[in-house]
Structure formats: structure tokens, C-alpha cells
Amino acid sequence: MYAQNVDLRDLIKMAMAMLVVKVMPDNVEVDLAKLKEDVEKTITEIYGDVGEIRTEEEPIAFGLKALNFTFIMDESLGGDIIEEKLNGFENVASAKVIDFRRTLG
């Protein structure tokens, strides 16, 4: 019987994670449809094919609405990179990962 030389890194796969990112526009005049399109494009550029990206509008106050983006990605990529990229967008007051959890399957 011969022992096989196996690299454990080849056997271990990173888990998938569900990420929820809240994007707060600068003001009520920001075109949310355009912002949504830009954020979804950026998510795909950073994380690759994430499948469905769910977007929900969250009323804040006085007509201002935040956009919450939910998607599944490889957990090894983390959430910091998306925050940094989205916070650099024009017309975005803030972008923050508000939920990050491992998924099954």
C-alpha cells in the first residue's frame, strides 16, 4: 500500500457567505435606478458571478431611501473591498456591510 501525497489546501474549500450591503445616497435627488445598476455592476466586477442580487429600498426619513443589496459570494473575498469601492462613488454618503454570514450548501 502506498501513501498518497495530498496537499490539504486542495481539499479545503472556502464556504459561501451571504452579504448585505447598505448604500446610503447623498440626498433624495439621487437616481436610485442608476445607483442600483452601478452597484450591481461593481458587485459583479469584484466578486464575479454571484447569481441573483436582491435589492430592497429602505425608507430612512423625509423621502430619503437607502438601498440594501443581498447576494452570495465566496467568503474568502471578504466585505471590506466592496465598502471601500462603493464609498468612493459620487452621490453615495456611505456604504456599509450590515450582515455577513456563512451559508449552507
C-alpha positions in Angstrom: 0.0 0.0 0.0 1.3 3.4 -1.0 0.6 6.7 0.7 -0.6 9.5 -1.5 1.0 12.8 -1.2 -2.0 15.2 -0.7 -1.9 18.9 -0.2 -4.7 19.8 2.3 -5.2 23.2 0.6 -6.6 21.3 -2.4 -9.1 19.5 -0.2 -10.4 22.5 1.7 -12.8 24.8 0.0 -13.9 28.1 1.4 -17.5 28.5 2.5 -20.0 30.7 0.8 -21.3 33.8 2.6 -24.4 35.9 2.3 -23.6 39.6 2.3 -25.9 42.5 2.8 -24.6 45.9 1.9 -26.5 49.1 2.7 -25.8 52.0 0.4 -27.0 55.5 1.6 -27.3 58.1 -1.2 -26.2 61.7 -0.5 -29.7 63.2 -1.0 -33.3 62.5 -2.2 -32.5 63.6 -5.8 -30.1 60.7 -6.4 -31.4 58.5 -9.2 -31.8 55.2 -7.3 -32.2 53.1 -10.5 -28.9 54.3 -11.9 -27.2 53.8 -8.5 -28.7 50.3 -8.3 -27.3 49.5 -11.7 -23.8 50.9 -10.8 -23.6 49.0 -7.5 -24.7 45.7 -9.1 -22.1 46.1 -11.8 -19.4 46.8 -9.2 -20.5 43.7 -7.1 -20.1 41.5 -10.2 -16.7 43.1 -11.1 -15.4 42.4 -7.6 -17.0 39.0 -6.7 -17.6 37.5 -10.2 -20.8 35.7 -10.9 -22.8 35.9 -7.6 -26.1 34.8 -9.1 -29.1 36.8 -8.1 -28.6 40.2 -6.4 -31.6 41.2 -4.4 -32.2 44.9 -3.9 -34.6 46.5 -1.4 -35.3 50.1 -0.8 -35.4 51.1 2.9 -37.2 54.4 3.7 -35.0 56.5 6.1 -36.6 59.9 6.5 -38.0 62.8 4.6 -38.1 60.9 1.3 -34.5 59.6 1.6 -34.2 55.9 0.8 -31.2 53.5 1.3 -30.6 50.6 -1.0 -29.9 47.2 0.6 -28.1 44.7 -1.7 -28.1 41.0 -0.8 -26.0 38.4 -2.6 -24.0 35.2 -2.1 -20.2 35.2 -2.6 -17.0 33.3 -1.7 -16.3 34.1 2.0 -12.5 34.3 1.3 -13.0 37.6 -0.5 -14.5 39.4 2.5 -16.7 42.5 2.6 -14.2 45.3 3.1 -13.4 45.7 -0.6 -17.0 46.4 -1.5 -17.3 49.0 1.2 -14.2 50.8 0.0 -15.2 50.8 -3.6 -18.8 52.0 -3.0 -17.8 54.7 -0.6 -15.8 56.2 -3.4 -18.9 56.6 -5.6 -20.3 60.0 -6.4 -23.7 60.6 -4.7 -23.0 57.9 -2.0 -22.9 59.2 1.5 -22.0 55.8 2.9 -21.8 52.1 2.1 -21.6 49.5 4.9 -21.8 45.8 5.2 -24.6 45.3 7.6 -24.8 41.5 7.5 -22.2 38.8 6.7 -22.9 35.1 7.5 -21.9 31.7 6.2 -24.5 29.8 4.2 -25.1 26.1 3.8 -24.9 24.3 0.5 
